[in-house]
Amino acid sequence: MGIESYRSIDVDVFKDILENEYFSCKTNKKEVTELLELVKQTNTIEVKVPGLNIDKKKETAKIKYRRYGFKIKADFAYDYRQDVFENETIISLIPQKIYELEDMIKKCPVPYCEKGKNLSLLLSDTFERLKVKAKYILGNSINDDQITHYAKKNIQTALRNCYDSRMYLMKIQKTKNKDAIFLAIMANAFMLNVLTYLTKMFSSYYTEKTHDKYKQKAELYDVMDLNVIMEPETEYKVKPKIQEVDDETDIPRIIWNKKTNQLLTAIYDLYHLKDEENNPLIEIDMKDLQDLVQKIFLDKNGKTLNKLTIKTCLSESREDKRTQGNKRIDVKKYFES
């Protein structure tokens, strides 16, 4: 069922996006491709299984979907096709949901055209999938050598992507096509942030200094031609006001009379709780969970919980913000047989 997880080069997909003709000046194609269709084209996964008459339920149960960047099972659909020449069945995992970026991309220009918005959202979706894959590697590799191998190959490839992105920007700048230049700059910003994320995530396993982000930024600035990088047309500068809709009116609210971080810690622990077969007890996208908590719970003073507090406390990297010791509610004991 494919190569071992730690041998996969997961950042290759970002170069595929960069080379997509839809976002370049190679085509005069004006129509806007549906975003979900772009996500499907980019992030559909194929798993090959020997034989033509397979037990679909049995074979799909073997697939570790987080390895392929899916957060929960509801986020993808299966498709099957037979390859009679190779005597195998190809199982496709097709995205059904677009993942929103949980972190802010620094120095990334705000999209002003439909292609720009689609590129930003597609890169964001793919970035979130990379995070899921990277966390899977950290949690499921047999030893540190496998993690180091994955980190080295993907960081080196991310470095190459940064270089290719700069060369692409240099090429696009010669066309003086402002839209294409704008998209190339946006892609470069994402490439830099992907590199930064990987180096931080795997800092304990890969410590070579060739990936210094400041060096990469300096090299990007060196290739940017400010004479051709101009502001978008005035008509694009007007940002329409978005009317906020109060969708919480009819939702019953629960008042939590203890400390807020006790509640959020319990929710965090429950979210990460797994059964004997290592399957999560609950499945929901983290952003959806954060929104749900804010809509349902009030603190002891009857006030809505702060959105940033919820996000911080539910973040895997912020154990320091969660309740410790005897004050931590032991949710695990309620599920022990």
C-alpha positions, 0 to 999 in steps of 0.5 A: 500500500505504497511507500513507508510514511517516513520515506514520503516527500510531502512538500512536493505538492507545493511545487505542483501548485506553483506550476499549475497553469491556472495560476500562471500567465501561460494561459488566458483562461478567465473562468474561475475554477471551483476551489474544491475542485482545485483541492481535489485535483491537488490533494487526492491520494491514490493507494494501490492494493494487489488484486482486482476483487478486493474486500473494500471494507477490509482494505479501507480499514487498513488505510491510515488517513492521517498519514495522507493529511486528512483530519477525520474520516468525514473529510474524504470519500473513497473511489475505486478503479481496477487496473487489469494490466497491473492486477491491482485496485486503486483506492482514491481518497478524495477531499470533501472539505477545504481546510482553513489555515489555522496560523497567519502567514507572515508577509503574505499579500492579501488577495485582490482577485479571484485567482489570488483568493483561490491560490491563497485558500489552496495553499492554506488547505495544503499547508494544513494537510502537511501539518497533519502528515508531519504530526503523524510522522512524529507520533507513529514512526518506529524510531528517531532515525525514521523521523530524521529521514523524513525531516531531512528529505522534506526540509531539503525539498522545501529549500529547493521549492523556495529556490524554484519559487524565486526563479519562477518570480524572476521569470514572471517579472519579465512578463510585467503581468501584475496578476501573475507577479502578485500570485508568484510573490504569494507563493514565495511567502507560503514556501518560506513559511512551509520551510519555517514550520518544518524546521521548527517542528523537527528541530530536535531531529534535523539541525543543519543551518542551510535553511536559515529563514532570514537568509531565504528572505534576503535572497527573495528580496534580492530577486524582487524587481520593485520597478515592475511590482506595482499596487493593484488597480484602484478598483480592487482596493475596495474591500466590501463590508461583510454583514455579520449574522448572529447565528447564536440567538437560538443556541442554549448556553452552558455556564461553566462555574469553574476556571475556564482553562479547566474546562478547555483542558478537559475538552482537549484531553477528550479530543485526544483520547483514543480507544484500544485500536488507537482510534479517536473517541470523537472526530471533529475539525479543531477549528469547528470544535473551537467555534462550538465551544465558544458558541455553547459555553459561558464563564462563571460571570456569564460572558462568552469565552475569549476566542484566542483563549480557546484556540491557545488552550486547545493548541497542542504546543501550549501545554503550559496553558492547560490545567496541571496536577490535581486540578486537571479533570481526569476524563480518561477514567470515564471510558475505562472498562 
